[in-house]
Amino acid sequence: MNILDKIIAHKIEEVAQRKALQPIAKLEKSAFFGRNIISLKQILLQKSASGIIAEFKRQSPSAGVINDRVSVEEVTTGYVQAGASGLSVLTDADFFGGRNEDVQAARVLHNIPVLRKDFIVDEYQIIEAKAIGADVVLLIAECLEKEQVAHLAAFAKSLGLEVLMEIHSAEQLAKLHPALDLIGVNNRNLKTMETSLAASFELADKIPAEFVKISESGISNPQAIVALRSNGYRGFLMGEHFMKTANPGQSCAEFIQKVAYVEDLLHNAIV
């Protein structure tokens, strides 16, 4: 059994337990449940957007503990001040050290889109995402059947949420559905945990134009952002590169500034 299979098996059990502890009726009474979302898709389509979706992640199965010394409030505030276009917040506890309260904390403080990053296998988690203040939910093609993607995406849209579907191979494009808003290419193979930006470049032209393209994981230099942008990507999900530093917000700010510098150099060279 690979790590993804272990996570999904555990997630199914976890969701069953959460349903018993916190009924849907209680979730629907959340102060966040009736709010209108902030569109990540619309922000990423703005020409002035940095495109950086900065992630708060304490740990991961592949890297172990990345940074458990900083608070979600401190880090996400730094990300927003740096010019991030959106926030990604892990809520899986057992494998990533996340919690729902991290999304709530980010939502209270910031007026930019928040992606609830988790392994969604049930409608309940989408209701939960709405209740904790998320704007976007993640559906991972690797661990969902085509019919599940269609059902969960449509359900999320019925609650007013945006949907990001994550893929790693061309075969997973067969699971595309009109209710999806954004397609993310995970440069990390979730079965082997190996990372290569080649995945994003290989799939760039295969993703239909109506979906906003996001490259996820393994991005560590400004030149990669410029190259990915020239291949049609509008969003760049980055977490570990920032979180492994003592000050993730400052690291994010410096990175965004370097991207702008590289883009200016290229523009001036062309002109």
C-alpha positions as CSV (number, residue, x, y, z in Angstrom):
1,M,0.0,0.0,0.0
2,N,1.5,3.4,-1.1
3,I,1.3,6.5,1.0
4,L,-1.7,7.9,-0.9
5,D,-3.7,4.7,-0.3
6,K,-2.9,4.9,3.4
7,I,-4.0,8.5,3.5
8,I,-7.3,7.8,1.7
9,A,-8.1,4.8,3.9
10,H,-7.5,6.8,7.0
11,K,-9.5,9.8,5.6
12,I,-12.6,7.6,5.1
13,E,-12.5,6.6,8.7
14,E,-11.8,10.1,9.9
15,V,-14.7,11.6,8.0
16,A,-17.1,9.0,9.5
17,Q,-15.9,10.0,13.0
18,R,-16.2,13.7,12.2
19,K,-19.8,13.3,11.0
20,A,-20.7,11.7,14.4
21,L,-19.0,14.5,16.3
22,Q,-20.2,17.5,14.3
23,P,-23.5,17.0,12.4
24,I,-24.1,18.9,9.1
25,A,-26.9,21.0,10.8
26,K,-24.2,22.4,13.2
27,L,-21.8,23.1,10.4
28,E,-24.5,25.0,8.5
29,K,-24.9,27.4,11.5
30,S,-21.3,28.6,11.1
31,A,-20.8,32.3,10.8
32,F,-18.9,31.7,7.6
33,F,-21.4,29.4,5.9
34,G,-23.5,32.1,4.3
35,R,-20.6,34.3,3.1
36,N,-19.9,34.9,-0.6
37,I,-16.6,33.5,-1.7
38,I,-13.6,35.4,-3.0
39,S,-12.9,34.0,-6.5
40,L,-9.4,32.6,-6.9
41,K,-10.1,32.1,-10.6
42,Q,-10.9,35.8,-11.1
43,I,-7.8,37.0,-9.2
44,L,-5.4,34.7,-11.1
45,L,-6.8,36.0,-14.4
46,Q,-5.8,39.6,-13.4
47,K,-2.7,40.7,-15.2
48,S,-1.3,42.3,-12.1
49,A,-1.6,39.2,-10.0
50,S,1.6,37.5,-8.7
51,G,-0.1,34.1,-9.2
52,I,1.5,32.8,-6.1
53,I,-0.8,30.6,-4.0
54,A,1.3,30.5,-0.8
55,E,0.8,27.5,1.4
56,F,0.8,27.0,5.2
57,K,2.1,23.5,5.8
58,R,3.7,22.2,9.0
59,Q,4.8,18.8,7.7
60,S,4.4,16.3,5.0
61,P,4.9,12.5,4.5
62,S,7.8,13.2,2.1
63,A,9.6,15.9,4.0
64,G,8.7,15.2,7.6
65,V,8.5,18.2,9.9
66,I,9.0,21.3,7.7
67,N,8.3,24.1,10.2
68,D,6.3,23.7,13.4
69,R,7.7,26.9,15.1
70,V,5.4,29.5,13.3
71,S,1.7,30.3,13.6
72,V,-0.8,30.3,10.8
73,E,-1.6,33.9,11.7
74,E,2.0,35.0,11.4
75,V,2.7,33.1,8.2
76,T,-0.4,34.0,6.3
77,T,-0.1,37.6,7.2
78,G,3.4,37.6,5.8
79,Y,2.1,35.9,2.6
80,V,-0.6,38.5,2.1
81,Q,1.8,41.4,2.7
82,A,4.2,39.8,0.2
83,G,1.6,39.9,-2.5
84,A,0.3,36.3,-2.7
85,S,-2.8,35.9,-4.9
86,G,-4.2,33.2,-2.6
87,L,-3.6,31.1,0.4
88,S,-3.5,27.3,0.6
89,V,-4.0,25.8,4.1
90,L,-3.6,22.2,5.0
91,T,-6.3,20.7,7.2
92,D,-5.2,17.0,7.3
93,A,-4.0,16.4,10.8
94,D,-2.4,12.9,10.8
95,F,-0.1,13.3,7.8
96,F,0.3,17.0,7.4
97,G,-0.2,18.4,10.9
98,G,-3.0,20.6,9.8
99,R,-6.4,21.4,11.3
100,N,-9.7,23.1,10.3
101,E,-8.9,26.0,12.8
102,D,-6.0,27.0,10.6
103,V,-8.4,27.9,7.7
104,Q,-10.7,29.7,10.1
105,A,-7.7,31.7,11.5
106,A,-6.7,32.7,7.9
107,R,-10.2,33.6,7.0
108,V,-10.7,35.9,9.9
109,L,-7.6,37.8,9.1
110,H,-7.5,38.0,5.3
111,N,-9.6,39.1,2.4
112,I,-8.0,36.9,-0.3
113,P,-9.0,33.4,-1.5
114,V,-8.3,30.5,0.8
115,L,-8.0,26.9,-0.6
116,R,-8.8,24.2,1.9
117,K,-6.1,21.6,1.1
118,D,-7.2,18.1,2.1
119,F,-8.1,14.7,0.6
120,I,-11.8,15.1,-0.1
121,V,-13.7,11.9,-0.4
122,D,-17.2,12.9,0.9
123,E,-19.7,15.7,0.5
124,Y,-19.4,16.3,4.3
125,Q,-15.9,17.7,3.8
126,I,-17.2,20.2,1.3
127,I,-19.8,21.4,3.7
128,E,-17.1,21.5,6.3
129,A,-14.9,23.6,4.0
130,K,-17.8,26.1,3.5
131,A,-18.3,26.3,7.3
132,I,-14.7,27.0,8.1
133,G,-14.4,29.9,5.6
134,A,-12.7,28.3,2.6
135,D,-13.3,29.7,-0.9
136,V,-11.9,26.8,-2.9
137,V,-11.8,23.0,-2.4
138,L,-9.4,20.5,-3.8
139,L,-10.3,17.3,-5.6
140,I,-7.4,15.0,-6.3
141,A,-8.0,13.0,-9.5
142,E,-5.5,10.3,-8.4
143,C,-7.8,9.2,-5.6
144,L,-11.3,9.8,-7.1
145,E,-13.3,8.1,-9.9
146,K,-14.6,10.2,-12.7
147,E,-18.1,10.0,-11.3
148,Q,-16.9,11.1,-7.9
149,V,-15.2,14.1,-9.4
150,A,-18.4,15.1,-11.2
151,H,-20.6,14.6,-8.1
152,L,-18.3,16.4,-5.7
153,A,-17.5,19.2,-8.0
154,A,-21.2,19.9,-8.7
155,F,-22.0,19.7,-5.0
156,A,-19.2,22.2,-4.2
157,K,-20.6,24.6,-6.9
158,S,-24.1,24.3,-5.4
159,L,-22.6,25.7,-2.2
160,G,-20.9,28.5,-4.1
161,L,-17.4,27.2,-3.7
162,E,-14.8,27.1,-6.5
163,V,-13.2,23.8,-7.3
164,L,-9.6,22.9,-8.1
165,M,-8.9,19.5,-9.6
166,E,-5.4,18.2,-9.2
167,I,-3.9,15.9,-11.9
168,H,-0.5,14.3,-12.5
169,S,-1.0,12.6,-15.8
170,A,-2.7,13.1,-19.2
171,E,-5.0,10.1,-18.4
172,Q,-6.5,12.0,-15.5
173,L,-7.8,14.7,-17.9
174,A,-10.6,12.2,-18.7
175,K,-12.1,13.2,-15.3
176,L,-12.6,16.8,-16.3
177,H,-16.1,18.2,-15.6
178,P,-17.7,21.6,-16.4
179,A,-18.2,22.3,-12.6
180,L,-14.4,22.5,-12.2
181,D,-12.8,26.0,-12.2
182,L,-9.1,25.4,-12.0
183,I,-6.8,22.5,-13.0
184,G,-3.7,22.0,-11.0
185,V,-0.8,19.9,-12.2
186,N,1.0,18.3,-9.2
187,N,4.7,18.1,-10.1
188,R,5.0,15.5,-7.2
189,N,3.9,12.0,-8.0
190,L,1.7,11.1,-5.0
191,K,2.5,7.5,-5.3
192,T,6.3,7.8,-5.4
193,M,6.7,11.3,-3.9
194,E,9.2,12.1,-6.6
195,T,9.0,15.7,-8.0
196,S,9.6,17.1,-11.5
197,L,8.4,20.3,-13.2
198,A,8.3,18.2,-16.4
199,A,4.8,17.2,-15.5
200,S,3.5,20.8,-15.8
201,F,5.3,21.4,-19.1
202,E,4.1,18.1,-20.6
203,L,0.4,18.7,-19.7
204,A,0.2,22.5,-20.4
205,D,-1.2,22.2,-23.9
206,K,-3.5,19.3,-23.0
207,I,-5.6,21.3,-20.5
208,P,-8.6,23.0,-22.1
209,A,-8.4,26.8,-22.2
210,E,-11.6,27.2,-20.1
211,F,-9.8,26.1,-17.0
212,V,-7.3,28.2,-15.2
213,K,-4.0,26.3,-15.0
214,I,-2.0,26.0,-11.8
215,S,1.4,24.4,-11.3
216,E,1.8,22.8,-7.9
217,S,4.9,21.7,-5.9
218,G,8.6,21.6,-6.7
219,I,8.8,25.3,-7.7
220,S,11.9,26.9,-6.2
221,N,13.3,29.6,-8.5
222,P,11.8,32.6,-10.3
223,Q,12.9,31.4,-13.8
224,A,10.5,28.4,-13.3
225,I,7.6,30.8,-12.8
226,V,8.5,32.7,-15.9
227,A,8.7,29.5,-17.9
228,L,5.5,28.1,-16.6
229,R,3.7,31.4,-17.2
230,S,4.8,31.3,-20.8
231,N,3.2,27.9,-21.0
232,G,-0.2,29.2,-19.9
233,Y,0.0,28.8,-16.2
234,R,-1.7,31.5,-14.1
235,G,-1.3,30.1,-10.6
236,F,1.7,28.6,-8.8
237,L,1.1,26.8,-5.5
238,M,4.2,26.9,-3.3
239,G,4.6,25.9,0.3
240,E,7.6,24.0,1.3
241,H,10.0,26.4,-0.4
242,F,8.7,29.2,1.9
243,M,7.8,27.1,5.0
244,K,11.3,25.6,5.4
245,T,12.7,29.1,6.1
246,A,12.5,30.9,9.5
247,N,10.3,33.6,8.0
248,P,8.0,32.2,5.3
249,G,6.4,35.6,4.6
250,Q,9.7,37.3,4.0
251,S,10.8,34.4,1.8
252,C,7.6,34.8,-0.2
253,A,8.1,38.5,-0.6
254,E,11.7,38.1,-1.8
255,F,10.6,35.4,-4.2
256,I,7.8,37.5,-5.8
257,Q,10.3,40.4,-6.1
258,K,12.8,38.2,-7.9
259,V,10.1,36.9,-10.3
260,A,9.2,40.5,-11.2
261,Y,12.9,41.3,-11.7
262,V,13.4,38.3,-14.1
263,E,10.3,39.3,-16.0
264,D,11.5,42.9,-16.4
265,L,14.9,41.7,-17.6
266,L,13.2,39.5,-20.2
267,H,10.8,42.2,-21.3
268,N,13.6,44.7,-21.7
269,A,15.7,42.2,-23.7
270,I,12.8,41.6,-26.1
271,V,12.1,45.4,-26.5
